[in-house]
């Protein structure tokens, strides 16, 4: 039940990132069409920047769970057994710590923006907590995904990114 809920959370985060990417495309398209017709989309650049922040942060967990993040496995990829598990546990522990720290800092930034009633300095006086909340949500879900894989690894399971794994040489051959 918990696994299905977490997988649904990661999928929802990926979908939200895709929606943000579509929003960027539509905003840019609207700006292009309006410029050709002599119009202007007031605040279009601001909205595009907010959507870009959401697009960058929200799908992190989904991409991680599907092995889409760039990982350097020149050493870990050649190590097997307990040594590999230890190396991966150390890497996932450090990554989890850093992601949790970033999630906390992002959430604190949202709280400060609400407390000080900060607004964007562009054409739209958008409360900054709105785009910052999307960024913080992405950071939180990514931290959850890292901790999730760390727990799976430490309990003897196979981390999600390894299920998608091919060797570095095979990946390079596919790219070429």
C-alpha positions as CSV (number, residue, x, y, z in Angstrom):
1,X,0.0,0.0,0.0
2,X,2.8,2.4,0.9
3,X,4.7,1.5,-2.2
4,X,1.7,2.2,-4.4
5,X,1.2,5.6,-2.7
6,X,4.9,6.6,-3.1
7,X,4.9,5.5,-6.8
8,X,1.7,7.5,-7.3
9,X,3.4,10.5,-5.7
10,X,6.4,10.2,-7.9
11,X,4.2,9.8,-11.0
12,X,2.1,12.8,-10.0
13,X,5.3,14.9,-9.5
14,X,6.5,13.9,-13.0
15,X,3.1,14.8,-14.5
16,X,3.2,18.1,-12.7
17,X,6.6,18.8,-14.2
18,X,5.3,17.9,-17.7
19,X,2.4,20.3,-17.2
20,X,4.8,23.0,-16.2
21,X,6.8,22.3,-19.4
22,X,3.6,22.5,-21.5
23,X,2.8,25.8,-19.8
24,X,6.1,27.2,-20.9
25,X,5.5,26.1,-24.5
26,X,2.0,27.7,-24.5
27,X,3.2,30.9,-22.9
28,X,6.0,31.3,-25.4
29,X,3.7,30.4,-28.3
30,X,1.2,33.0,-27.0
31,X,3.9,35.6,-26.8
32,X,5.0,34.9,-30.4
33,X,1.5,35.1,-31.8
34,X,0.7,38.3,-29.8
35,X,4.0,39.9,-31.0
36,X,3.1,39.1,-34.6
37,X,-0.3,40.7,-34.2
38,X,1.0,43.7,-32.3
39,X,-0.2,42.5,-28.9
40,X,1.7,41.8,-25.6
41,X,1.2,39.2,-23.0
42,X,1.7,41.2,-19.8
43,X,3.7,39.2,-17.3
44,X,4.4,36.4,-19.8
45,X,8.1,36.4,-19.0
46,X,7.3,36.2,-15.3
47,X,4.9,33.3,-15.7
48,X,7.4,31.5,-17.9
49,X,10.1,31.9,-15.3
50,X,7.8,30.5,-12.6
51,X,6.9,27.6,-14.8
52,X,10.6,26.9,-15.5
53,X,11.3,26.6,-11.8
54,X,8.4,24.2,-11.4
55,X,9.6,22.3,-14.5
56,X,13.1,21.9,-13.1
57,X,12.1,20.8,-9.7
58,X,8.8,18.8,-9.8
59,X,9.9,15.8,-12.0
60,X,13.2,15.2,-10.1
61,X,11.8,12.2,-8.1
62,X,10.1,10.7,-11.1
63,X,13.3,11.0,-13.2
64,X,15.4,9.5,-10.4
65,X,13.1,6.6,-9.9
66,X,13.4,5.7,-13.6
67,X,17.1,5.9,-13.8
68,X,17.1,9.1,-15.9
69,X,19.5,11.1,-13.7
70,X,23.1,11.1,-14.7
71,X,25.1,9.0,-12.4
72,X,28.8,8.3,-12.5
73,X,29.0,4.5,-12.2
74,X,32.5,4.0,-13.5
75,X,33.5,2.7,-10.2
76,X,30.3,1.5,-8.6
77,X,29.2,-0.1,-11.9
78,X,32.2,-2.4,-11.7
79,X,31.9,-3.3,-8.0
80,X,29.7,-6.2,-6.9
81,X,28.4,-7.6,-3.7
82,X,28.8,-6.0,-0.3
83,X,31.3,-3.4,-1.5
84,X,28.7,-2.1,-4.0
85,X,26.0,-2.0,-1.4
86,X,28.2,-0.1,1.0
87,X,29.2,2.4,-1.7
88,X,25.6,2.9,-2.8
89,X,24.5,3.3,0.8
90,X,27.1,6.0,1.4
91,X,26.1,7.8,-1.8
92,X,22.4,7.6,-1.1
93,X,22.9,8.7,2.5
94,X,24.8,11.8,1.4
95,X,22.4,12.5,-1.4
96,X,19.4,12.1,1.0
97,X,21.0,14.4,3.5
98,X,21.6,17.1,0.9
99,X,18.1,16.7,-0.6
100,X,16.5,16.9,2.9
101,X,18.6,20.0,3.6
102,X,17.5,21.6,0.3
103,X,13.8,20.6,1.0
104,X,14.0,22.2,4.4
105,X,15.7,25.4,3.0
106,X,13.1,25.6,0.3
107,X,10.2,25.2,2.7
108,X,11.8,27.9,5.0
109,X,12.0,30.2,2.0
110,X,8.3,29.7,1.3
111,X,7.5,30.5,5.0
112,X,9.7,33.6,4.9
113,X,8.0,34.8,1.7
114,X,4.6,34.3,3.3
115,X,5.6,36.1,6.5
116,X,7.2,39.1,4.7
117,X,4.5,39.2,2.0
118,X,7.1,39.2,-0.7
119,X,6.0,39.7,-4.3
120,X,7.8,39.3,-7.6
121,X,9.4,42.4,-9.1
122,X,8.3,41.8,-12.6
123,X,5.1,43.0,-14.4
124,X,2.9,40.8,-12.2
125,X,2.9,41.4,-8.5
126,X,2.7,37.6,-7.9
127,X,3.2,36.5,-4.3
128,X,6.5,34.7,-4.3
129,X,5.3,31.9,-2.2
130,X,3.3,30.5,-5.1
131,X,6.2,29.6,-7.4
132,X,8.4,28.8,-4.4
133,X,5.9,26.3,-3.2
134,X,6.2,24.3,-6.4
135,X,10.0,24.4,-6.1
136,X,9.8,23.2,-2.5
137,X,7.3,20.5,-3.4
138,X,9.7,19.1,-6.0
139,X,12.6,19.2,-3.5
140,X,10.5,17.4,-0.8
141,X,9.3,14.6,-3.2
142,X,12.9,14.2,-4.5
143,X,14.2,13.8,-0.9
144,X,11.5,11.3,-0.2
145,X,12.5,9.3,-3.3
146,X,16.2,9.3,-2.2
147,X,15.3,8.2,1.3
148,X,12.9,5.6,-0.2
149,X,15.7,4.0,-2.2
150,X,18.1,4.2,0.7
151,X,15.6,2.2,2.9
152,X,15.1,-0.3,0.1
153,X,18.8,-0.8,-0.3
154,X,19.4,-1.1,3.4
155,X,16.6,-3.7,3.7
156,X,18.2,-5.9,1.0
157,X,16.1,-4.7,-1.9
158,X,17.2,-3.3,-5.3
159,X,17.1,0.5,-5.6
160,X,14.8,1.8,-8.3
161,X,17.6,3.3,-10.4
162,X,19.4,0.0,-10.6
163,X,16.3,-1.7,-12.0
164,X,16.6,0.6,-15.0
165,X,20.4,0.2,-15.2
166,X,22.5,-0.6,-18.2
167,X,26.3,-0.2,-18.1
168,X,28.0,3.0,-18.9
169,X,29.4,1.6,-22.2
170,X,26.0,0.3,-23.3
171,X,24.5,3.7,-22.6
172,X,27.2,5.5,-24.6
173,X,26.7,3.0,-27.5
174,X,22.9,3.7,-27.4
175,X,23.6,7.5,-27.5
176,X,25.8,7.1,-30.5
